[in-house]
């Protein structure tokens, strides 16, 4: 098969592109759409808070296990067949999730949905990229980037709207018609590149598959459940951390010594890919971390509904959508990727410092967030495509698909680390700030005494007896302290997240990007 034989033209390319984008969106929207429906699920299922968290954890574990294996699975079964099978698995498990009657049924089906969905991301990227000639592949990455950046933002408002107006199973049912159409379009229009010989069963690296699943599954569990289970004071978290580290050690040893490894680690010898995987991790940290923290603040401190919090993120998502093709054109014209990544990092720093400044315990209107989130949207646009093209710029042939799998996995893991670390950091800072504030409430301080007396008289004027009025005054004071401590914790998150991105800027500028070679589409999968 000739190098450019998979390049598509005209209406066929449009259909393939739309199919791949919808599949990428399906997968990513499902990582966040469930978040706003958890309370409704918990009520229907009679589940505990700990159990309902598994609905998110199970999907993430399935996702992260499958992503590094997509390159190999595409080769084994042919890309079209593997992609179509993944959509079918995702669609059927979505139906089963909506019909689940017990908590553990829902968790098992979510894990299967994660296994189907993980393949959609990397394979969609490859299908879109190979449908365009080399000089148009900056635009191809921009089109794919729309789904990856906008997906996490669309999830909460869509989930909030469906949950508020219908019922939670419909957040799964909406996947079904899209999945059926995408399957039919894939079977009709997507073509598989010509591969080398498939591996026989005896050559398949089953031990590598097992170690990979054990490593990332244990790690994902630790990250998702660590804060709730008090980290290393919990025996399960400690055991799984040790398990993950041992599995990592043996997995690396196995893949470097086995003749037909499930994941080709040697591709990481490429310096640009190594830098790209680190940057993908940091980008995932910022993307998912900020998508997590802003709704948490608006709902927890400002009392907004899930739909209001989700709608707040729409302008930033639209900004990123507008930015994507412009950035693709800039890359085509030869603007160095590292300058664009450094600019994106700096704009994300500006977004974080802006957030640090505007957060208050008082009511904050949505207009206060508007321009701050626009800056985030521009920054994310400048990060995604340049990081992807920088990562793959020194690779050729089959290495491109392997490199795309690494960056995809690191972006997902970055998001998991981001949410886990932010949750832990906020809990610790909240305790610290509360202790500091309480220490300043000295009962001998005239200001504190006057404040309590003022509250007591206010409640007595409303008909309370003096003793109850005094207790209510203390409760209100405690509520004020709690709210102030939470606000200071949110401020700390924005400040430290901003500093992390600012520190990265000089390191990014030191990277020497190689000129991207003409990509061999027949080797991408």
C-alpha positions as CSV (number, residue, x, y, z in Angstrom):
1,X,0.0,0.0,0.0
2,X,1.4,3.4,-1.0
3,X,2.1,5.9,1.7
4,X,-0.8,8.3,0.7
5,X,-3.3,5.6,-0.3
6,X,-5.4,6.3,2.9
7,X,-5.7,10.0,2.3
8,X,-9.4,10.8,1.7
9,X,-10.9,13.6,-0.5
10,X,-14.2,15.4,-0.6
11,X,-17.4,14.1,1.0
12,X,-15.7,10.9,2.2
13,X,-13.1,12.8,4.2
14,X,-15.9,15.0,5.8
15,X,-17.9,11.9,6.8
16,X,-14.8,10.1,8.3
17,X,-13.8,13.3,10.1
18,X,-17.3,13.8,11.6
19,X,-17.5,10.2,12.6
20,X,-14.1,10.3,14.4
21,X,-14.9,13.6,16.2
22,X,-18.3,12.3,17.4
23,X,-16.6,9.1,18.8
24,X,-13.9,11.2,20.6
25,X,-16.6,13.4,22.0
26,X,-18.7,10.4,23.1
27,X,-15.7,9.1,25.1
28,X,-14.6,12.4,26.7
29,X,-18.1,13.7,27.5
30,X,-18.7,10.5,29.4
31,X,-15.8,11.1,31.7
32,X,-17.5,14.2,33.2
33,X,-21.3,13.9,32.4
34,X,-21.8,11.5,35.2
35,X,-20.4,13.9,37.9
36,X,-23.5,16.0,38.2
37,X,-25.9,13.0,38.3
38,X,-24.2,11.2,41.2
39,X,-26.6,12.4,43.9
40,X,-29.6,11.2,41.9
41,X,-28.0,7.8,41.2
42,X,-27.2,7.5,44.9
43,X,-30.8,8.2,45.9
44,X,-32.2,5.7,43.3
45,X,-29.7,2.9,44.1
46,X,-29.6,3.4,47.9
47,X,-25.8,3.6,47.6
48,X,-23.3,5.2,50.0
49,X,-21.1,8.2,49.0
50,X,-18.1,5.8,48.8
51,X,-19.9,3.3,46.5
52,X,-21.2,6.0,44.1
53,X,-17.6,7.2,43.6
54,X,-16.9,3.9,41.9
55,X,-19.1,4.9,39.0
56,X,-16.3,7.4,38.0
57,X,-13.4,5.3,39.2
58,X,-14.4,2.2,37.2
59,X,-14.7,4.1,34.0
60,X,-11.3,5.8,34.5
61,X,-9.6,2.5,35.2
62,X,-11.0,0.8,32.1
63,X,-10.0,3.9,30.1
64,X,-6.4,4.0,31.2
65,X,-5.8,0.3,30.9
66,X,-6.8,0.1,27.2
67,X,-5.2,3.3,25.8
68,X,-1.6,2.0,25.7
69,X,-2.8,-1.2,24.0
70,X,-4.7,0.5,21.2
71,X,-1.7,0.5,18.7
72,X,-1.2,-3.3,19.2
73,X,-5.0,-4.1,19.1
74,X,-5.4,-2.2,15.9
75,X,-2.6,-4.2,14.3
76,X,-4.1,-7.5,15.5
77,X,-7.7,-7.0,14.4
78,X,-7.4,-4.2,11.7
79,X,-8.2,-0.7,12.6
80,X,-11.7,-0.5,11.1
81,X,-12.8,-3.7,12.9
82,X,-11.3,-2.7,16.2
83,X,-12.7,0.8,16.0
84,X,-16.2,-0.4,15.1
85,X,-16.0,-3.1,17.9
86,X,-15.0,-0.4,20.4
87,X,-18.0,1.8,19.5
88,X,-20.3,-1.2,19.8
89,X,-18.9,-2.2,23.2
90,X,-19.3,1.5,24.3
91,X,-22.9,1.7,23.0
92,X,-24.1,-1.6,24.4
93,X,-22.6,-0.9,27.8
94,X,-24.2,2.6,27.8
95,X,-27.6,0.9,27.4
96,X,-26.7,-1.6,30.2
97,X,-25.6,1.3,32.5
98,X,-28.9,3.0,32.0
99,X,-30.8,-0.2,32.8
100,X,-28.6,-1.2,35.8
101,X,-30.7,-2.0,38.9
102,X,-27.9,-2.5,41.5
103,X,-24.9,-0.4,42.3
104,X,-22.4,-3.2,41.4
105,X,-24.1,-3.8,38.0
106,X,-23.7,-0.1,37.2
107,X,-20.0,-0.2,38.2
108,X,-19.2,-3.3,36.1
109,X,-20.9,-1.9,33.1
110,X,-19.1,1.5,33.5
111,X,-15.8,-0.4,33.6
112,X,-16.7,-2.2,30.3
113,X,-17.8,1.2,28.9
114,X,-14.3,2.6,29.8
115,X,-12.6,-0.3,27.9
116,X,-14.7,0.5,24.8
117,X,-14.2,4.2,25.2
118,X,-10.5,4.3,25.7
119,X,-9.9,3.1,22.1
120,X,-12.1,5.8,20.6
121,X,-9.7,8.6,21.6
122,X,-6.4,7.5,20.1
123,X,-7.9,5.7,17.2
124,X,-10.0,8.8,16.3
125,X,-6.9,10.9,16.3
126,X,-5.1,8.5,14.0
127,X,-8.1,8.2,11.6
128,X,-8.5,11.9,11.2
129,X,-4.7,12.5,10.8
130,X,-4.3,9.9,8.1
131,X,-7.2,11.2,6.1
132,X,-5.3,14.4,5.4
133,X,-2.1,15.0,3.4
134,X,1.0,15.8,5.4
135,X,0.8,19.6,4.8
136,X,-2.8,19.6,6.2
137,X,-2.1,17.6,9.4
138,X,-1.9,20.7,11.6
139,X,-5.5,21.3,10.7
140,X,-6.3,17.6,11.3
141,X,-4.9,17.8,14.8
142,X,-6.9,21.0,15.4
143,X,-10.1,19.2,14.4
144,X,-9.4,16.3,16.7
145,X,-8.4,18.8,19.5
146,X,-11.9,20.3,19.4
147,X,-13.3,17.0,20.9
148,X,-10.5,16.6,23.5
149,X,-10.7,20.1,24.9
150,X,-14.4,20.8,24.6
151,X,-15.6,17.3,25.8
152,X,-14.8,17.7,29.5
153,X,-16.5,21.1,29.4
154,X,-19.7,19.9,27.7
155,X,-20.2,17.1,30.2
156,X,-21.4,19.0,33.3
157,X,-24.0,21.3,31.6
158,X,-25.3,18.4,29.4
159,X,-25.5,16.1,32.4
160,X,-27.1,18.8,34.6
161,X,-29.8,19.6,31.9
162,X,-30.6,15.9,31.4
163,X,-30.7,15.1,35.1
164,X,-32.8,18.2,35.9
165,X,-35.3,17.7,33.1
166,X,-35.5,13.9,32.6
167,X,-33.7,11.2,34.8
168,X,-30.1,10.0,35.2
169,X,-30.3,6.9,32.9
170,X,-30.8,9.3,29.9
171,X,-27.2,10.5,30.3
172,X,-26.3,7.0,29.1
173,X,-29.1,6.5,26.6
174,X,-28.1,9.6,24.6
175,X,-25.0,7.6,23.5
176,X,-27.0,4.9,21.8
177,X,-28.3,6.7,18.6
178,X,-24.9,8.4,18.1
179,X,-23.1,5.0,18.7
180,X,-25.3,3.2,16.1
181,X,-24.8,5.9,13.4
182,X,-21.0,6.0,14.2
183,X,-20.7,2.2,13.9
184,X,-22.5,2.1,10.5
185,X,-20.4,5.0,9.1
186,X,-17.2,3.4,10.4
187,X,-18.0,0.0,8.7
188,X,-18.9,1.8,5.5
189,X,-16.2,4.5,5.2
190,X,-13.2,3.9,7.4
191,X,-10.4,1.8,5.9
192,X,-7.7,-0.2,7.6
193,X,-4.1,0.4,6.6
194,X,-2.0,-2.6,5.5
195,X,-0.2,-4.1,8.5
196,X,2.6,-6.5,8.9
197,X,1.8,-10.0,10.0
198,X,-0.5,-10.5,13.0
199,X,0.9,-12.2,16.0
200,X,0.0,-15.8,16.6
201,X,-1.6,-16.5,20.0
202,X,1.7,-18.0,21.3
203,X,3.5,-14.7,20.5
204,X,1.0,-12.4,22.3
205,X,2.5,-10.8,25.4
206,X,-0.2,-11.9,27.8
207,X,2.1,-11.3,30.8
208,X,2.7,-7.7,29.6
209,X,-1.1,-7.1,29.3
210,X,-1.6,-8.4,32.8
211,X,1.1,-6.3,34.3
212,X,-0.1,-3.2,32.5
213,X,-3.7,-3.7,33.7
214,X,-2.5,-4.4,37.3
215,X,-0.2,-1.3,37.2
216,X,-2.6,1.3,35.9
217,X,-5.7,-0.2,37.5
218,X,-4.0,-0.1,41.0
219,X,-2.6,3.4,40.4
220,X,-6.0,4.8,39.2
221,X,-7.7,3.3,42.2
222,X,-5.2,4.9,44.6
223,X,-5.6,8.3,42.9
224,X,-9.4,8.2,42.8
225,X,-10.0,6.8,46.3
226,X,-6.9,8.0,48.2
227,X,-8.2,11.1,49.8
228,X,-11.5,9.6,50.9
229,X,-9.8,6.6,52.4
230,X,-7.1,8.7,54.2
231,X,-4.3,7.7,51.9
232,X,-1.5,5.5,53.5
233,X,-3.4,5.1,56.7
234,X,-5.6,2.7,54.8
235,X,-4.2,-0.8,54.3
236,X,-5.9,-1.2,50.8
237,X,-4.4,2.1,49.5
238,X,-0.9,1.1,50.8
239,X,-1.1,-2.4,49.3
240,X,-2.3,-1.1,45.9
241,X,0.5,1.5,45.8
242,X,3.1,-1.2,46.4
243,X,1.4,-3.4,43.8
244,X,1.4,-0.6,41.3
245,X,5.1,0.1,41.8
246,X,6.1,-3.6,41.6
247,X,3.9,-4.0,38.5
248,X,5.6,-1.0,36.9
249,X,9.0,-2.4,37.5
250,X,8.2,-5.8,36.1
251,X,6.2,-4.3,33.2
252,X,9.2,-2.2,32.1
253,X,11.6,-5.1,32.4
254,X,9.2,-7.4,30.4
255,X,8.6,-4.9,27.6
256,X,12.3,-4.1,27.1
257,X,13.3,-7.8,27.0
258,X,10.3,-9.5,25.2
259,X,10.5,-10.0,21.5
260,X,6.9,-8.8,20.7
261,X,6.0,-6.3,23.5
262,X,2.4,-5.1,24.0
263,X,3.7,-1.5,24.4
264,X,6.9,-0.5,22.6
265,X,8.8,1.5,25.3
266,X,11.8,2.0,23.1
267,X,10.0,4.7,21.2
268,X,10.6,6.9,24.3
269,X,14.2,7.1,23.3
270,X,13.0,10.0,21.1
271,X,13.6,13.2,23.1
272,X,10.7,15.2,21.7
273,X,8.3,12.4,22.6
274,X,9.7,12.3,26.2
275,X,9.1,16.0,26.5
276,X,5.7,15.7,24.9
277,X,4.5,13.0,27.3
278,X,5.6,15.2,30.3
279,X,3.8,18.2,28.8
280,X,0.7,16.1,28.1
281,X,0.7,15.0,31.7
282,X,0.9,18.7,32.9
283,X,-1.8,19.7,30.4
284,X,-4.1,17.0,31.6
285,X,-3.4,18.1,35.2
286,X,-4.5,21.7,34.3
287,X,-7.4,20.8,32.0
288,X,-9.1,18.3,34.2
289,X,-8.0,20.0,37.5
290,X,-9.5,23.4,36.5
291,X,-12.7,21.7,35.0
292,X,-13.0,20.0,38.4
293,X,-12.3,23.0,40.7
294,X,-14.5,25.7,39.1
295,X,-17.9,23.8,39.3
296,X,-16.9,22.7,42.8
297,X,-16.4,26.3,43.9
298,X,-19.5,27.7,42.2
299,X,-21.8,24.9,43.5
300,X,-20.1,24.6,47.0
301,X,-19.5,28.2,47.9
302,X,-21.8,30.2,45.7
303,X,-24.8,27.8,45.7
304,X,-25.2,27.5,41.9
305,X,-27.0,24.6,40.3
306,X,-25.2,22.0,38.2
307,X,-26.6,23.5,35.0
308,X,-25.5,27.0,35.9
309,X,-22.0,25.8,36.8
310,X,-21.7,23.9,33.5
311,X,-23.0,26.8,31.4
312,X,-20.3,29.0,32.8
313,X,-17.7,26.9,31.0
314,X,-19.3,27.2,27.5
315,X,-17.7,30.5,26.4
316,X,-14.2,29.1,27.1
317,X,-15.0,26.0,25.1
318,X,-16.2,28.0,22.2
319,X,-13.1,30.2,22.4
320,X,-11.0,27.0,22.2
321,X,-13.1,25.9,19.2
322,X,-12.4,29.1,17.4
323,X,-8.6,28.9,18.3
324,X,-8.1,25.4,17.0
325,X,-8.1,26.0,13.2
326,X,-6.1,29.3,13.7
327,X,-3.4,27.4,15.6
328,X,-3.4,24.6,13.0
329,X,-2.7,27.3,10.3
330,X,0.1,28.8,12.5
331,X,1.8,25.4,12.7
332,X,1.5,25.0,8.9
333,X,3.3,28.3,8.5
334,X,6.2,27.1,10.6
335,X,5.6,28.9,14.0
336,X,7.8,26.8,16.4
337,X,5.7,24.5,18.6
338,X,7.7,25.3,21.8
339,X,6.9,29.1,21.5
340,X,3.2,28.3,21.2
341,X,3.3,25.8,24.2
342,X,5.2,28.4,26.3
343,X,2.5,31.0,25.4
344,X,-0.3,28.6,26.4
345,X,1.4,27.8,29.7
346,X,1.8,31.5,30.5
347,X,-1.9,32.2,29.6
348,X,-2.9,29.4,31.9
349,X,-0.8,31.0,34.6
350,X,-2.7,34.3,34.0
351,X,-6.0,32.5,34.2
352,X,-5.0,30.9,37.6
353,X,-3.8,34.3,39.1
354,X,-7.0,35.9,37.8
355,X,-9.0,33.2,39.6
356,X,-6.9,33.7,42.7
357,X,-7.9,37.4,42.7
358,X,-11.6,37.2,42.0
359,X,-12.5,34.3,44.4
360,X,-14.4,35.6,47.5
361,X,-16.7,34.1,50.1
362,X,-19.3,36.6,49.0
363,X,-21.6,36.1,46.0
364,X,-19.7,36.4,42.7
365,X,-21.6,36.8,39.4
366,X,-21.0,34.8,36.3
367,X,-19.7,37.9,34.5
368,X,-16.7,38.0,36.9
369,X,-15.6,34.6,35.4
370,X,-16.2,35.4,31.8
371,X,-12.9,36.9,30.6
372,X,-10.9,34.7,33.0
373,X,-12.3,31.6,31.3
374,X,-11.8,33.1,27.9
375,X,-8.0,33.4,28.7
376,X,-8.2,29.7,29.8
377,X,-9.8,28.7,26.5
378,X,-7.1,30.5,24.5
379,X,-4.3,28.9,26.7
380,X,-5.7,25.4,26.3
381,X,-5.9,25.9,22.5
382,X,-2.3,26.9,22.4
383,X,-1.3,23.8,24.4
384,X,-3.1,20.9,22.9
385,X,-2.2,20.9,19.2
386,X,1.5,22.1,19.6
387,X,2.1,19.5,22.3
388,X,0.7,16.7,20.1
389,X,2.7,17.8,17.0
390,X,5.9,18.4,19.1
391,X,5.5,14.9,20.6
392,X,5.2,13.2,17.2
393,X,7.6,15.5,15.3
394,X,10.6,13.1,15.6
395,X,8.7,9.9,14.9
396,X,7.9,8.0,11.7
397,X,6.0,5.0,10.6
398,X,4.6,2.7,13.2
399,X,6.1,4.8,16.0
400,X,3.6,7.6,15.4
401,X,0.6,5.5,16.6
402,X,2.7,4.3,19.6
403,X,3.6,7.9,20.5
404,X,0.0,9.0,20.2
405,X,-1.0,6.3,22.7
406,X,1.7,7.5,25.2
407,X,0.6,11.1,25.0
408,X,-3.1,10.1,25.3
409,X,-2.4,7.9,28.4
410,X,-0.3,10.6,30.1
411,X,-3.0,13.2,29.5
412,X,-5.6,10.9,31.2
413,X,-3.2,10.1,34.1
414,X,-2.4,13.9,34.4
415,X,-6.1,14.5,34.9
416,X,-6.4,11.7,37.5
417,X,-3.4,13.0,39.4
418,X,-4.7,16.6,39.1
419,X,-8.1,15.8,40.6
420,X,-6.6,13.5,43.4
421,X,-3.9,16.0,44.4
422,X,-6.3,19.0,44.3
423,X,-8.8,17.1,46.5
424,X,-6.1,16.2,49.0
425,X,-4.5,19.6,48.9
426,X,-7.9,21.4,49.5
427,X,-8.8,19.1,52.4
428,X,-5.4,19.8,54.1
429,X,-5.4,23.5,53.5
430,X,-9.0,23.8,54.6
431,X,-8.1,22.3,58.0
432,X,-5.1,24.6,58.3
433,X,-7.0,27.7,57.4
434,X,-9.8,26.8,59.8
435,X,-7.4,26.2,62.7
436,X,-5.7,29.6,62.0
437,X,-9.1,31.4,61.8
438,X,-10.5,29.8,65.0
439,X,-7.2,30.6,66.8
440,X,-7.9,34.3,66.2
441,X,-11.5,34.1,67.6
442,X,-10.4,34.9,71.2
443,X,-13.4,35.3,73.5
444,X,-11.6,38.0,75.3
445,X,-11.2,40.0,72.1
446,X,-13.7,43.0,72.2
447,X,-14.4,42.7,68.4
448,X,-15.4,39.0,68.8
449,X,-17.5,39.8,71.9
450,X,-19.3,42.6,70.1
451,X,-19.9,40.5,67.0
452,X,-21.5,37.6,69.1
453,X,-23.5,40.1,71.1
454,X,-24.7,41.8,67.9
455,X,-25.8,38.4,66.4
456,X,-27.5,37.5,69.7
457,X,-29.5,40.7,69.8
458,X,-30.4,40.3,66.1
459,X,-31.9,36.8,66.7
460,X,-33.6,37.9,69.9
461,X,-35.3,40.7,67.9
462,X,-36.7,37.9,65.7
463,X,-38.3,36.3,68.8
464,X,-35.6,33.8,70.0
465,X,-34.9,33.4,73.7
466,X,-31.5,34.7,74.8
467,X,-29.8,31.3,75.2
468,X,-31.0,30.0,71.8
469,X,-30.1,33.3,70.2
470,X,-26.5,33.1,71.6
471,X,-26.1,29.5,70.3
472,X,-27.4,30.5,66.9
473,X,-24.9,33.4,66.8
474,X,-22.1,30.9,67.5
475,X,-23.3,28.6,64.8
476,X,-23.5,31.5,62.3
477,X,-19.9,32.5,63.3
478,X,-18.8,28.9,62.8
479,X,-20.4,28.8,59.4
480,X,-18.7,32.0,58.4
481,X,-15.3,30.6,59.5
482,X,-15.9,27.4,57.5
483,X,-16.9,29.3,54.4
484,X,-13.8,31.6,54.7
485,X,-11.5,28.6,55.2
486,X,-13.0,27.0,52.0
487,X,-12.5,30.2,50.1
488,X,-8.8,30.5,51.2
489,X,-8.3,26.9,50.1
490,X,-9.7,27.6,46.6
491,X,-7.4,30.6,46.3
492,X,-4.4,28.4,47.3
493,X,-5.3,25.9,44.5
494,X,-5.4,28.6,41.8
495,X,-2.2,30.1,43.1
496,X,-0.2,26.9,43.2
497,X,-1.6,25.6,39.9
498,X,-0.6,28.9,38.3
499,X,2.9,28.7,39.7
500,X,3.3,25.1,38.4
501,X,2.5,26.3,34.8
502,X,4.8,29.4,35.1
503,X,7.7,27.2,36.2
504,X,7.3,25.1,33.1
505,X,7.6,28.0,30.7
506,X,11.5,28.3,30.6
507,X,11.9,24.6,30.4
508,X,9.5,24.4,27.3
509,X,11.5,27.2,25.6
510,X,14.7,25.1,26.0
511,X,13.2,22.3,23.9
512,X,14.5,22.0,20.4
513,X,11.7,20.9,18.1
514,X,12.6,18.9,15.0
515,X,10.8,19.7,11.8
516,X,8.0,17.2,11.5
517,X,8.6,14.6,8.8
518,X,6.0,13.6,6.3
519,X,3.9,11.2,8.4
520,X,3.4,7.7,7.1
521,X,-0.3,7.1,7.6
522,X,-0.1,3.4,6.9
523,X,1.7,2.9,10.2
524,X,-0.6,5.0,12.4
525,X,-3.2,3.2,14.5
